[in-house]
Amino acid sequence: MNLKIMEVAIIEELSKMLCDRRVVSIEEIERKAIRAALRSLGENAIAVNSDLLDLVKSSFIEYPITLKSLHYSEEVEVSGIRFYHPHTYKPKAEDFEEAYREYLISKSYLDRLNDMKEITDRFFNGYTARGEILREYTKGNYRYFVFYSTINDVYEDIDYHVRVSETVGGEYVVVVPTEEHCAPFHKFYRHLSEEVKKANMKVWVANTFEKTIDPFIGYPRDFTLLKGFKNPKLAALISSYWRVKVDRID
């Protein structure tokens, strides 16, 4: 796919995602641009790199690349954090409060993104790797596509992840970082675990402090990879303890 077409597709999808946001940070734009890439491009997101993401971010802050791009042209610095808003809008206190919450989520995710990639590179030792935001690992007949997100963002984007999992030419894994509390994982499992399993999708959790990874939902078909998990039986234990009632599976 042409890079210019990809760039415009990401920008237009991200504009939809931010349509009700009046104040944003560059961190929020970048985190959601990564999500927008998967939403709009699917498996083709493997071609998206940091240079393309920089162009996407500049469309929202500096100059719009497409007429469908939102434009946050005005900069305001609060406690050392730069926020942006449209020049036609006067921000309110609640706008900055929401922007700050999103900033914290985004900064935490972006700060751990490279660590998550390093963890999966080590986990797929012996595999050939390519791609940045969507990473492909191949060895022999095995092929894995790995996307990095947060558990709450996966919850919101589940339809897109399921679609990729069902159409990608290999096994699809979403790697998320640990959270301070288990509530987001419990909510995800109760509401979406069966949908994830039906799509043959995997969700694994990376501890970026200990540099380890564990299965949350789903195991790899390449059983030699199991030794790379810190707790290989974790997904089975979660399935047993957090069993959900399913009346009917189509």
C-alpha positions in Angstrom: 0.0 0.0 0.0 1.3 3.5 -0.9 2.7 5.3 2.1 0.7 8.5 1.3 -2.5 6.6 1.2 -1.6 4.9 4.5 -0.8 8.3 6.1 -4.2 9.8 5.0 -6.1 6.7 6.2 -4.5 6.9 9.7 -5.1 10.7 9.9 -8.8 10.3 8.9 -9.4 7.5 11.4 -7.6 9.3 14.2 -9.7 12.4 13.5 -12.8 10.3 14.0 -11.3 9.0 17.3 -10.6 12.6 18.5 -13.7 14.3 17.2 -15.0 15.1 20.7 -11.6 16.0 22.2 -11.0 19.7 22.6 -7.6 19.6 24.3 -5.0 16.9 23.6 -1.3 16.2 24.3 1.2 15.0 21.7 1.4 11.8 23.7 -2.3 11.1 23.4 -2.1 11.8 19.6 0.7 9.3 19.2 -0.9 6.6 21.3 -4.2 6.9 19.4 -2.4 7.2 16.1 -1.0 3.7 16.7 -4.5 2.4 17.4 -5.8 4.3 14.3 -3.1 2.6 12.2 -4.4 -0.9 13.1 -8.1 0.2 12.8 -7.6 1.7 9.3 -4.9 -0.6 7.8 -5.3 -4.0 9.5 -2.4 -6.2 8.6 -0.9 -3.5 6.5 0.0 -1.6 9.7 3.2 -3.7 9.6 4.5 -1.0 7.2 3.9 1.9 9.6 7.1 3.2 11.2 8.1 6.1 13.5 8.7 8.4 10.5 5.1 7.9 9.3 3.7 8.4 12.8 5.7 11.7 13.0 4.0 12.9 9.8 0.6 11.9 11.2 1.3 13.9 14.5 2.4 16.9 12.5 -0.9 17.0 10.6 -2.8 17.6 13.9 -0.3 20.1 15.4 1.5 21.9 12.6 -0.3 21.7 9.3 -3.2 19.5 8.2 -2.2 17.0 5.5 -5.8 16.3 4.5 -9.0 18.4 4.8 -10.4 15.7 7.1 -7.6 16.2 9.6 -8.4 17.9 12.9 -6.1 20.7 13.7 -4.9 21.6 17.3 -2.9 24.7 16.4 -2.8 26.5 19.8 -0.3 25.4 22.4 -0.7 25.8 26.2 1.9 24.6 28.7 0.6 23.5 32.1 3.1 22.3 34.7 5.6 21.5 32.1 3.2 19.5 29.9 2.3 20.9 26.5 -1.4 20.7 25.5 -3.0 21.7 22.2 -6.5 23.0 21.2 -8.1 24.5 18.1 -7.7 28.2 17.8 -11.5 28.6 17.5 -12.1 27.1 21.0 -11.4 28.4 24.4 -10.6 25.4 26.7 -12.4 24.8 30.0 -11.0 23.4 33.1 -12.7 20.0 32.5 -11.0 19.9 29.0 -7.6 20.1 30.6 -8.6 17.5 33.3 -9.6 15.0 30.6 -6.5 15.8 28.6 -4.3 15.2 31.6 -5.9 11.8 32.3 -5.2 10.8 28.7 -1.7 12.2 28.9 -0.9 10.0 31.9 -2.3 6.9 30.2 -0.4 7.7 27.0 2.9 8.5 28.5 2.9 5.3 30.6 2.2 3.3 27.4 4.7 5.1 25.3 7.4 4.9 28.0 7.0 1.1 28.1 6.5 0.4 24.3 10.1 -0.2 23.5 10.5 -2.5 26.5 7.5 -4.5 25.3 9.1 -4.9 21.9 12.4 -6.0 23.5 10.5 -8.6 25.6 8.7 -10.1 22.6 11.9 -10.1 20.6 13.5 -12.2 23.3 10.4 -14.3 23.6 10.5 -15.1 19.9 14.2 -15.9 19.9 15.2 -17.6 16.7 12.4 -16.0 14.7 12.9 -13.4 12.0 11.3 -10.0 13.1 10.1 -7.0 11.1 7.7 -4.1 11.7 7.4 -1.5 14.5 3.8 -1.0 15.8 2.7 -4.3 14.3 5.5 -6.7 14.6 5.8 -9.9 12.5 7.8 -12.9 13.8 8.4 -15.9 11.4 10.2 -19.2 11.7 9.5 -22.1 9.3 5.8 -22.6 9.1 5.1 -20.4 12.2 4.0 -16.8 11.7 3.0 -14.4 14.5 1.7 -10.9 14.3 2.1 -8.9 17.6 0.4 -5.6 18.4 1.2 -3.5 21.5 -1.6 -1.8 23.3 -3.2 -1.3 26.8 -5.9 -3.6 28.1 -8.5 -0.8 28.2 -7.7 0.2 24.6 -8.0 -3.4 23.5 -11.4 -3.5 25.1 -12.4 -0.4 23.1 -10.9 -1.7 19.9 -11.9 -5.3 20.2 -13.9 -5.4 16.9 -10.8 -4.3 15.0 -8.6 -6.8 16.7 -11.0 -9.6 16.1 -11.1 -8.7 12.4 -7.3 -8.7 12.1 -7.0 -12.0 14.0 -9.5 -13.6 11.6 -7.9 -12.4 8.4 -4.2 -12.1 9.2 -2.0 -14.9 7.7 -0.8 -16.3 11.0 -1.4 -16.1 14.7 -2.4 -12.7 16.1 -1.2 -11.6 19.6 -1.9 -8.4 21.5 0.7 -7.7 24.1 -0.4 -5.3 26.9 1.6 -4.0 29.9 0.8 -4.8 33.5 -1.6 -2.5 35.4 -1.6 -1.3 39.0 -4.9 -3.2 39.6 -6.4 -6.4 38.1 -9.8 -4.8 37.6 -9.3 -3.9 33.9 -8.2 -7.5 33.2 -11.1 -8.9 35.1 -13.6 -6.7 33.2 -11.9 -7.6 29.9 -12.1 -11.4 30.6 -15.7 -11.4 31.8 -17.0 -9.5 28.8 -14.6 -10.4 25.9 -12.7 -13.6 26.7 -15.1 -15.8 24.6 -15.0 -13.4 21.7 -11.2 -13.4 21.8 -11.1 -17.2 21.9 -13.5 -17.6 19.0 -11.3 -15.4 16.9 -8.2 -17.4 17.9 -6.7 -14.3 19.2 -4.2 -14.2 22.0 -3.7 -11.6 24.7 -0.4 -11.7 26.7 0.8 -9.4 29.5 4.3 -8.0 29.6 5.9 -6.9 32.9 8.3 -4.2 31.7 10.0 -3.9 35.1 10.9 -7.6 35.4 11.2 -8.0 31.6 8.9 -11.0 31.5 5.8 -12.0 29.6 2.8 -14.3 30.6 -0.2 -15.6 28.8 -3.6 -14.0 29.7 -5.8 -15.5 27.0 -4.5 -18.1 24.5 -1.3 -20.0 23.9 1.1 -20.2 20.9 0.9 -23.2 18.5 4.6 -23.4 18.6 4.9 -25.2 22.0 8.6 -24.5 22.2 7.7 -20.9 23.0 6.0 -21.9 26.2 9.3 -21.9 28.1 9.6 -18.2 27.4 6.6 -17.4 29.7 7.4 -16.7 33.3 4.2 -18.5 34.4 3.2 -20.8 31.4 0.1 -22.1 33.2 -1.3 -18.6 34.0 -3.9 -18.5 31.1 -5.2 -21.9 32.2 -5.5 -20.8 35.8 -7.3 -17.6 34.8 -9.7 -19.5 32.7 -10.4 -21.8 35.7 -10.8 -19.0 38.3 -12.5 -16.4 36.1 -14.8 -18.8 34.2 -17.6 -16.9 32.5 -21.0 -18.2 31.7 -21.7 -18.6 28.0 -25.2 -19.4 27.0 -24.5 -19.9 23.3 -21.5 -19.7 21.0 -22.3 -19.4 17.3 
